[in-house]
Amino acid sequence: MGEPERQHVVVVAAGWGASSGEAASVTRLMAGAVALHARVSVVSLDDRAGRPGAPPRRRRDGPFTVHSAQAPASRRQLADLLETSIRRQPHGELPDAAVRGLLRLSSRPSREALGAVLDLEPDTVVLAGPETFFMGEPLPVGTGRPRVVVLPLGGRPELLGSHALRPLVAAADAVVAVSETERSRLAPLLPAGREDRLRLVRPVYPVNRGAAAAGMAGMASFGRYLLVLSGFPPDEPSSGRCPAHDYLRQVLGPISVVEVCHGRWRVTDAERRHDVVWPANRMNLWRLMARAAATLEVRPAGPVGREAIESLLFATPVVVPAGTVAAEHAAASNGGLWYRDPGEMLDALKALLDDGALRDAIGSQGRRWAERQHGDMAAFAEEATVAVLG
């Protein structure tokens, strides 16, 4: 007798392969884990010119068959602008009506994508990210319908906790959270008695400690340094603002500053400035993390806090914005500090940099936690598979 036919899982995602940001990395990790036990296809919502009604283009990407479906251009920047405007109002809270509008702006409805999914006759459909949430309503219901798994990847707790998401969460067979913050926000939206639909799967991000141990070439003469993340990965448009390097030294004392930002990485000390010529890739980021006194996050919050996890894996303490998933990691691990305003940020950095024993203890705690929670690839693959396949 032959082996039983493997289940067919179709992952719907925006711009498959076009980004290395947090949401894209989690989606790919989940799909890769499930591909160990099932056949996985991808329907990618893409901005592409094509003849209306033409079949989606197909390509191979490792174990996945990717079907490129034409979808409207993303209006995520407009959604971000509107959200920022609302937050500047008194109390800065997002009413459900505003969240529904923001989700409509983020969504990329595509008949071509829906047709591609139905043609593939999946056993399970994974809706990865708010761009795909339009799929929740038109998918078939009743006996014989595919299992529907929602991977929210919201990143912003206020959006995840909104009742505007309740219909989608209630209709899903499973909802996968990738952080405790995400799980706690989604839990109240589940129908009574169906709390088991919500699964927590912690992404695993192995780092190459051996290759990173030597540090980045050209950095030795700059001595002790603070690593500031204001723009990374290079293909992600979101960025933060790094405080002026000289101002940081004025407050923190004699220390070099390495800023990872879009377009260039630069390092300064009291007398010199050097633009890093090495590629702005993750391996070089690890080389910087491995030798940094601390890692400071000034970027907008992401759904996973990937760089915070990686810094902790190198035993490098983190200082991150409060209320983010990265702050959740800092608190759970005792591997870092968090701030609500620039004054708290500088106080946290000074506390770490002025006390070497405290810095080393926090770094060791962070590494042990990160290895335990985000370092077991086999456990992650099993949890992801169970969450998706049921």
Steps between C-alpha positions, in 0.01 A plus 500: 500500500620849416530786742179696572459816293633806679266784587512803273553833678465830313661805660366837386752781555583842358812527284652158566879531486498878464584579863714364780307685770354340812158410357654345189757306702235350731280400207790329329607322820146372556466386139837323515407317819168382355673392178672223699162327530276645226508628145518882515401743225513879525264754346691828494316833475722694261502836325548378146379610163312231319204424283181487710384144536838349415594205723741580785864447414674206666853465629692279738652631822668217686228257614219739402308553178423872486201633304533873435153659504433859398379717789441872558800703608551516874358802684691419817675839508165678500381269779812580704447874443137484613591297806768752596251784462246326724762435765580871517145569616412506873545152653630373164279192499378327185121448490374185330371703205849638443651153523253372239610782270867429559447130427321587174796717401746222583294232322577415137183333365563295189257284304796345329645391834168358616466308174854366533432375852178325401661345192773348719234314704681538832437305816616803701527871417734723702423873489828670587472866595232770471552532124330160462206540738259567212524125431322408823153590374487355145657163585247214484326388817327180609590135467814432301630856515871556559632563848570873545797613710560869572850629564426862604858635516360831614785631707282782634312385813217752456410351164515143626269572793232674295154348465533578129700176477238292682316367187823376344629344822161340575478342153855360500572140594827611657673827581878498546661760727876550485540681833336517843391855418321378189339208684370714788346751258333237282366277779196721590386494136448122493151353537423353842614142527733525200811631675688195372500652151769748607853356488828665602795410277833664585718559190855367512787707363833313512805727498847411376711568809815353348499729198401803709760448773776689320285811467481727199822591322612858563324536835790419736635855515163636611509303825185466708185588307123531522301343214194704392239346267316776315439327164529127432452284294604706198187406303258613775388865467425564867770675701558691820718795591832449675595771752802706392813299566679789674199550727506133596869531594432818694248311717649151504870577507780394263350232279485441126161483329415265213176591322333244273274708276356487150748567223808506721651372823729741680719496808633802688712578801593838645732582207415276204214394279515189285243378246495120507565359154407138575161372376201596715403137559400297806838328536672835538230613741580193713869594493408839642259355759755248626743773610261782596469627858122523443246510218264799487176470298347822365298346214121458482381185673480174307292189573788280617788709638746298292807718546438517875496118511821480297676755719401301809636183338838676492463596870484865396240690710226693320336836566168513316176705482240416764178330389667307218565129451870579542420641846310179575821307428709738712265458798452122467872435468633762743733562209431866438319820589222701334413867474194720448678824409851623409586572863425142605694372200814686607458395864472135397806518278704674768404239761627222273813672377616629838475165682692223327389234747134590450543502126664154499236351733214635289669376184542148639137487614383616158705237319369214716140608445543552125659158457218339697209681334631572149785256446338158445423459130356148540251618764401797284440278196276269701300787654456671163386179332245419770365856494452501122394143429301449820 
